[in-house]
């Protein structure tokens, strides 16, 4: 299974402002690229903060791309995957109610029995993998069993850092917008405790985007 992290960030490495309300970073042209990457993926994964705070839809927006997926014998949308230590989703969640893709949530024993029952009633496939934190290696094994060959990770910084720490990222695609957000507490591509020795990357390509941004692609060494 190939795991690709896709992220839009500012020149100073921020993926949101200090308010953490999903600030707009990507341009129209970059969103077209992201939509194509979604359409090429078997599943799209987000971490708990993104899942609960931003409630993403994670659908393919282009009608043409959706039709192409159907022509290949796939659902119009990829599988949606959430990794969340304590799930508190409700029945008005965009993540749960919008799109045609199957939904899988990986959580821990911290999620209540009522929430687990609710998720299953909503048609979600639920796995409890851990007491306080989701076992990421076990998660990837489950996704492989579901036939996932190309997994796209859309954030946020905590889950990206956790996946990098476990050696579970193959590629990073980073759109760097001509913006600066600043703020010591604003989230970055890789949050958490940090890496004392760093994560080495091999540059695949760099492309100047017509809006003034840069698209950089790296293989994780």
HUMO-V353131 format. One record per residue. N is the residue number from 1. RES is the residue in one letter. PSI is psi in radians with two decimals (NA if undefined). OMEGA is omega as a letter, one per 30 degrees, with the letter a starting at -180 (NA if undefined). Layout:
BEGIN
n->{N/N}
res->{RES/RES}
psi->{PSI/PSI}
omega->{OMEGA/OMEGA}
END
This chain:
BEGIN
n->{1/2/3/4/5/6/7/8/9/10/11/12/13/14/15/16/17/18/19/20/21/22/23/24/25/26/27/28/29/30/31/32/33/34/35/36/37/38/39/40/41/42/43/44/45/46/47/48/49/50/51/52/53/54/55/56/57/58/59/60/61/62/63/64/65/66/67/68/69/70/71/72/73/74/75/76/77/78/79/80/81/82/83/84/85/86/87/88/89/90/91/92/93/94/95/96/97/98/99/100/101/102/103/104/105/106/107/108/109/110/111/112/113/114/115/116/117/118/119/120/121/122/123/124/125/126/127/128/129/130/131/132/133/134/135/136/137/138/139/140/141/142/143/144/145/146/147/148/149/150/151/152/153/154/155/156/157/158/159/160/161/162/163/164/165/166/167/168/169/170/171/172/173/174/175/176/177/178/179/180/181/182/183/184/185/186/187/188/189/190/191/192/193/194/195/196/197/198/199/200/201/202/203/204/205/206/207/208/209/210/211/212/213/214/215/216/217/218/219/220/221}
res->{X/X/X/X/X/X/X/X/X/X/X/X/X/X/X/X/X/X/X/X/X/X/X/X/X/X/X/X/X/X/X/X/X/X/X/X/X/X/X/X/X/X/X/X/X/X/X/X/X/X/X/X/X/X/X/X/X/X/X/X/X/X/X/X/X/X/X/X/X/X/X/X/X/X/X/X/X/X/X/X/X/X/X/X/X/X/X/X/X/X/X/X/X/X/X/X/X/X/X/X/X/X/X/X/X/X/X/X/X/X/X/X/X/X/X/X/X/X/X/X/X/X/X/X/X/X/X/X/X/X/X/X/X/X/X/X/X/X/X/X/X/X/X/X/X/X/X/X/X/X/X/X/X/X/X/X/X/X/X/X/X/X/X/X/X/X/X/X/X/X/X/X/X/X/X/X/X/X/X/X/X/X/X/X/X/X/X/X/X/X/X/X/X/X/X/X/X/X/X/X/X/X/X/X/X/X/X/X/X/X/X/X/X/X/X/X/X/X/X/X/X}
psi->{2.28/2.25/2.05/2.15/2.23/2.29/2.51/2.24/2.85/3.03/-0.52/0.33/0.20/2.43/0.03/2.97/3.11/-0.35/-0.31/0.93/0.41/0.93/2.56/2.18/-0.82/2.58/3.05/-0.78/-0.62/-0.62/-0.57/-0.71/-0.77/-0.70/-0.71/-0.70/-0.69/-0.79/-0.49/-0.14/2.64/-0.53/2.66/2.26/2.43/2.72/-3.14/-0.74/-0.79/-0.75/-0.85/-0.61/-0.60/-0.33/1.08/2.62/-0.67/0.58/2.79/2.15/-0.62/2.17/-0.66/-0.78/-0.64/-0.75/-0.67/-0.64/-0.79/-0.70/-0.47/0.10/0.33/2.92/2.71/-0.52/2.59/2.93/2.40/2.27/2.24/2.35/1.99/2.22/-0.76/1.84/2.38/0.59/2.67/3.05/-0.06/0.25/2.24/-0.67/-0.68/-0.50/-0.20/2.47/2.93/-0.01/2.67/2.66/2.26/2.30/2.26/2.22/-2.96/-3.12/-0.11/-0.32/2.34/2.73/-0.63/-0.73/-0.73/-0.76/-0.72/-0.81/-0.75/-0.61/-0.51/0.03/0.17/2.42/2.08/2.35/2.25/1.88/1.30/2.79/-0.87/-0.52/2.53/2.34/1.87/-0.64/-0.75/-0.65/-0.81/-0.61/-0.70/-0.78/-0.63/-0.71/-0.46/0.07/0.30/2.08/-0.59/1.94/2.21/2.28/2.17/0.26/-3.11/-2.75/-0.55/-0.80/-0.61/-0.79/-0.73/-0.71/-0.71/-0.73/-0.54/0.02/0.58/0.45/2.29/-0.67/2.56/2.21/2.05/2.02/2.10/1.90/2.66/1.10/2.73/2.18/-0.65/-3.05/2.02/-0.46/0.04/2.41/2.60/3.10/-0.72/1.77/-2.77/-2.64/-0.27/2.98/2.05/-0.56/-0.04/2.79/2.08/2.43/2.60/2.17/2.24/-0.88/2.78/2.31/2.30/2.17/2.57/-0.33/0.01/-0.11/-3.14/2.40/2.03/2.31/2.30/2.49/2.36/2.13/NA}
omega->{l/a/a/l/l/a/l/a/l/l/l/l/a/l/l/l/l/l/l/l/l/a/l/l/a/l/l/a/l/l/l/l/a/l/l/l/l/a/a/a/l/a/l/a/l/l/a/a/l/a/a/a/a/l/a/l/l/l/l/a/a/l/l/l/l/l/l/l/l/l/l/l/a/l/l/a/l/l/l/a/l/l/a/a/l/a/l/a/l/a/l/l/l/a/a/a/a/l/a/a/l/a/l/l/l/a/a/l/l/l/a/l/l/l/l/l/l/a/l/l/l/l/a/l/a/l/l/a/l/l/a/l/a/l/a/l/l/l/a/l/l/a/l/l/l/l/a/l/l/a/l/l/a/l/g/a/a/a/l/l/a/l/l/a/a/a/a/l/l/a/l/l/a/l/a/a/l/a/l/l/a/l/a/a/l/a/l/l/a/l/l/a/a/a/a/a/l/l/a/a/l/a/l/a/l/a/l/a/a/l/a/l/a/l/l/l/a/l/l/a/NA}
END
